Amino acid sequence: TDTFKIAYSKWGWNNTGPFVLVNHGVPANQTQWYDVCRLLAMVGFRVAVFDMLTMGWSSKPLFDLEERKEKLRWGYDRYYVDMLADHLFGKGERFIYMADDWGTGIQHKYLETFSDRVLWFYDQDGIRGGAYPVPEIEAIGRASLLPLDTRAEVTEGKALPEPGSFQATLGGSDQTITQILKTMARTANE
């Protein structure tokens, strides 16, 4: 869209089998499913896997706190998933929808509105609920508003970041936040 980009990869596009759309979990990105996508393509499916908004190679927009609460809800994601399906498969084309972990939140919201498009769905380690805002994700979102310390000695690992910078704030976080940070944090260059 004009607002953001959703990164995706495709396999087996010359095949004649059904389309399959694959949605990863958190903290992850589309590469989580690459081996499965290749196998599905080998048996005739046309497969696409995408990075959810704010993760992997997709856009990582910064919203103000109120806007973030609304735009980072699974209910909102269902619409960009439908636009992506139209773009990849053709307007209104039916497909199989596979999802893991937090991706199942998007999947289930999608099914509430667009179930007529889904031939079949696979829900792995499903999460039920209404939105991303959990403490770790909200902490990353709030921290993303902090300035990035871009001094060469910091980016080269030769000096500690300034107190109050993004890196200093999240540098001592536990592994869960570190993993989420790797896939969701927005840099000054994005």
Contacts in CASP RR format, 6 or more apart in sequence:
PFRMAT RR
TARGET T0000
AUTHOR 0000-0000-0000
METHOD contacts of the structure
MODEL  1
TDTFKIAYSKWGWNNTGPFVLVNHGVPANQTQWYDVCRLLAMVGFRVAVF
DMLTMGWSSKPLFDLEERKEKLRWGYDRYYVDMLADHLFGKGERFIYMAD
DWGTGIQHKYLETFSDRVLWFYDQDGIRGGAYPVPEIEAIGRASLLPLDT
RAEVTEGKALPEPGSFQATLGGSDQTITQILKTMARTANE
1 80 0 8 1.000
1 83 0 8 1.000
3 59 0 8 1.000
3 61 0 8 1.000
4 53 0 8 1.000
4 58 0 8 1.000
4 59 0 8 1.000
4 61 0 8 1.000
4 80 0 8 1.000
5 58 0 8 1.000
5 59 0 8 1.000
6 50 0 8 1.000
6 51 0 8 1.000
6 53 0 8 1.000
6 58 0 8 1.000
6 59 0 8 1.000
6 80 0 8 1.000
6 84 0 8 1.000
7 30 0 8 1.000
7 50 0 8 1.000
7 51 0 8 1.000
7 56 0 8 1.000
7 57 0 8 1.000
7 58 0 8 1.000
8 30 0 8 1.000
8 48 0 8 1.000
8 49 0 8 1.000
8 50 0 8 1.000
8 51 0 8 1.000
8 84 0 8 1.000
8 88 0 8 1.000
9 30 0 8 1.000
9 34 0 8 1.000
9 37 0 8 1.000
9 48 0 8 1.000
9 49 0 8 1.000
9 50 0 8 1.000
10 46 0 8 1.000
10 47 0 8 1.000
10 48 0 8 1.000
10 88 0 8 1.000
11 37 0 8 1.000
11 38 0 8 1.000
11 40 0 8 1.000
11 41 0 8 1.000
11 46 0 8 1.000
11 47 0 8 1.000
11 48 0 8 1.000
12 41 0 8 1.000
12 44 0 8 1.000
12 45 0 8 1.000
12 46 0 8 1.000
12 47 0 8 1.000
13 46 0 8 1.000
15 41 0 8 1.000
15 44 0 8 1.000
15 45 0 8 1.000
15 46 0 8 1.000
16 44 0 8 1.000
17 44 0 8 1.000
17 45 0 8 1.000
17 46 0 8 1.000
18 45 0 8 1.000
18 46 0 8 1.000
18 94 0 8 1.000
18 95 0 8 1.000
18 96 0 8 1.000
18 119 0 8 1.000
19 45 0 8 1.000
19 46 0 8 1.000
19 47 0 8 1.000
19 48 0 8 1.000
19 88 0 8 1.000
19 89 0 8 1.000
19 93 0 8 1.000
19 94 0 8 1.000
19 95 0 8 1.000
19 96 0 8 1.000
20 37 0 8 1.000
20 40 0 8 1.000
20 45 0 8 1.000
20 46 0 8 1.000
20 47 0 8 1.000
20 48 0 8 1.000
20 95 0 8 1.000
20 96 0 8 1.000
20 97 0 8 1.000
20 98 0 8 1.000
21 48 0 8 1.000
21 49 0 8 1.000
21 50 0 8 1.000
21 81 0 8 1.000
21 84 0 8 1.000
21 85 0 8 1.000
21 88 0 8 1.000
21 89 0 8 1.000
21 95 0 8 1.000
21 96 0 8 1.000
21 97 0 8 1.000
21 98 0 8 1.000
22 30 0 8 1.000
22 33 0 8 1.000
22 36 0 8 1.000
22 37 0 8 1.000
22 47 0 8 1.000
22 48 0 8 1.000
22 49 0 8 1.000
22 50 0 8 1.000
22 98 0 8 1.000
22 99 0 8 1.000
23 49 0 8 1.000
23 50 0 8 1.000
23 52 0 8 1.000
23 81 0 8 1.000
23 97 0 8 1.000
23 98 0 8 1.000
23 99 0 8 1.000
23 100 0 8 1.000
23 103 0 8 1.000
23 104 0 8 1.000
23 106 0 8 1.000
23 107 0 8 1.000
24 30 0 8 1.000
24 32 0 8 1.000
24 33 0 8 1.000
24 49 0 8 1.000
24 51 0 8 1.000
24 52 0 8 1.000
24 55 0 8 1.000
24 99 0 8 1.000
24 100 0 8 1.000
24 101 0 8 1.000
24 103 0 8 1.000
25 32 0 8 1.000
25 52 0 8 1.000
25 99 0 8 1.000
25 100 0 8 1.000
25 101 0 8 1.000
25 102 0 8 1.000
25 103 0 8 1.000
26 52 0 8 1.000
26 55 0 8 1.000
26 101 0 8 1.000
26 102 0 8 1.000
26 103 0 8 1.000
26 137 0 8 1.000
26 180 0 8 1.000
26 183 0 8 1.000
26 184 0 8 1.000
27 55 0 8 1.000
27 176 0 8 1.000
27 179 0 8 1.000
27 180 0 8 1.000
27 182 0 8 1.000
27 183 0 8 1.000
27 184 0 8 1.000
28 55 0 8 1.000
28 100 0 8 1.000
28 101 0 8 1.000
28 183 0 8 1.000
29 51 0 8 1.000
29 55 0 8 1.000
29 56 0 8 1.000
29 57 0 8 1.000
29 183 0 8 1.000
30 49 0 8 1.000
30 50 0 8 1.000
30 51 0 8 1.000
30 56 0 8 1.000
30 57 0 8 1.000
32 100 0 8 1.000
33 49 0 8 1.000
33 98 0 8 1.000
33 100 0 8 1.000
34 49 0 8 1.000
36 98 0 8 1.000
37 47 0 8 1.000
37 49 0 8 1.000
40 47 0 8 1.000
41 47 0 8 1.000
45 96 0 8 1.000
46 89 0 8 1.000
48 84 0 8 1.000
48 88 0 8 1.000
48 89 0 8 1.000
50 58 0 8 1.000
50 84 0 8 1.000
51 57 0 8 1.000
51 58 0 8 1.000
52 58 0 8 1.000
52 77 0 8 1.000
52 102 0 8 1.000
52 103 0 8 1.000
52 106 0 8 1.000
53 59 0 8 1.000
53 60 0 8 1.000
53 61 0 8 1.000
53 72 0 8 1.000
53 77 0 8 1.000
53 80 0 8 1.000
54 60 0 8 1.000
54 61 0 8 1.000
54 72 0 8 1.000
54 184 0 8 1.000
54 186 0 8 1.000
55 183 0 8 1.000
55 184 0 8 1.000
56 183 0 8 1.000
56 184 0 8 1.000
59 190 0 8 1.000
60 144 0 8 1.000
60 184 0 8 1.000
60 185 0 8 1.000
60 186 0 8 1.000
60 190 0 8 1.000
61 71 0 8 1.000
61 186 0 8 1.000
62 144 0 8 1.000
62 145 0 8 1.000
62 186 0 8 1.000
63 71 0 8 1.000
63 72 0 8 1.000
65 142 0 8 1.000
68 141 0 8 1.000
69 131 0 8 1.000
69 133 0 8 1.000
70 76 0 8 1.000
72 131 0 8 1.000
72 132 0 8 1.000
72 133 0 8 1.000
72 137 0 8 1.000
73 130 0 8 1.000
73 131 0 8 1.000
73 132 0 8 1.000
73 133 0 8 1.000
74 105 0 8 1.000
74 106 0 8 1.000
74 108 0 8 1.000
74 109 0 8 1.000
74 129 0 8 1.000
74 130 0 8 1.000
74 131 0 8 1.000
74 132 0 8 1.000
75 106 0 8 1.000
75 109 0 8 1.000
75 130 0 8 1.000
75 131 0 8 1.000
77 106 0 8 1.000
77 109 0 8 1.000
77 110 0 8 1.000
78 106 0 8 1.000
78 109 0 8 1.000
78 110 0 8 1.000
78 112 0 8 1.000
78 113 0 8 1.000
78 114 0 8 1.000
81 106 0 8 1.000
81 110 0 8 1.000
82 110 0 8 1.000
82 113 0 8 1.000
82 114 0 8 1.000
82 117 0 8 1.000
85 92 0 8 1.000
85 93 0 8 1.000
85 95 0 8 1.000
85 117 0 8 1.000
86 92 0 8 1.000
86 93 0 8 1.000
89 95 0 8 1.000
92 117 0 8 1.000
93 117 0 8 1.000
94 116 0 8 1.000
94 117 0 8 1.000
94 118 0 8 1.000
94 119 0 8 1.000
95 117 0 8 1.000
95 118 0 8 1.000
95 119 0 8 1.000
96 118 0 8 1.000
96 119 0 8 1.000
96 120 0 8 1.000
96 121 0 8 1.000
96 122 0 8 1.000
97 107 0 8 1.000
97 110 0 8 1.000
97 111 0 8 1.000
97 118 0 8 1.000
97 120 0 8 1.000
97 121 0 8 1.000
97 122 0 8 1.000
98 121 0 8 1.000
98 122 0 8 1.000
98 124 0 8 1.000
99 105 0 8 1.000
99 106 0 8 1.000
99 107 0 8 1.000
99 121 0 8 1.000
99 122 0 8 1.000
99 123 0 8 1.000
99 124 0 8 1.000
99 126 0 8 1.000
100 124 0 8 1.000
100 125 0 8 1.000
100 126 0 8 1.000
101 124 0 8 1.000
101 125 0 8 1.000
101 126 0 8 1.000
101 127 0 8 1.000
102 127 0 8 1.000
102 132 0 8 1.000
103 126 0 8 1.000
103 127 0 8 1.000
104 123 0 8 1.000
104 124 0 8 1.000
104 125 0 8 1.000
104 126 0 8 1.000
104 127 0 8 1.000
104 128 0 8 1.000
105 126 0 8 1.000
105 127 0 8 1.000
105 128 0 8 1.000
105 129 0 8 1.000
105 130 0 8 1.000
107 121 0 8 1.000
107 123 0 8 1.000
108 123 0 8 1.000
108 128 0 8 1.000
109 130 0 8 1.000
110 118 0 8 1.000
111 118 0 8 1.000
111 121 0 8 1.000
136 176 0 8 1.000
136 177 0 8 1.000
136 180 0 8 1.000
137 180 0 8 1.000
137 184 0 8 1.000
139 177 0 8 1.000
140 170 0 8 1.000
140 177 0 8 1.000
140 180 0 8 1.000
140 181 0 8 1.000
140 184 0 8 1.000
140 185 0 8 1.000
141 184 0 8 1.000
143 166 0 8 1.000
143 169 0 8 1.000
143 170 0 8 1.000
143 185 0 8 1.000
144 166 0 8 1.000
144 185 0 8 1.000
144 186 0 8 1.000
146 164 0 8 1.000
146 165 0 8 1.000
146 166 0 8 1.000
146 169 0 8 1.000
147 164 0 8 1.000
147 165 0 8 1.000
147 166 0 8 1.000
148 165 0 8 1.000
148 166 0 8 1.000
148 167 0 8 1.000
148 187 0 8 1.000
148 188 0 8 1.000
149 161 0 8 1.000
149 162 0 8 1.000
149 165 0 8 1.000
149 166 0 8 1.000
149 167 0 8 1.000
149 168 0 8 1.000
150 188 0 8 1.000
151 159 0 8 1.000
153 159 0 8 1.000
154 160 0 8 1.000
154 161 0 8 1.000
154 162 0 8 1.000
154 167 0 8 1.000
160 168 0 8 1.000
161 167 0 8 1.000
161 168 0 8 1.000
162 168 0 8 1.000
166 185 0 8 1.000
170 177 0 8 1.000
170 178 0 8 1.000
170 181 0 8 1.000
170 185 0 8 1.000
171 178 0 8 1.000
173 181 0 8 1.000
END
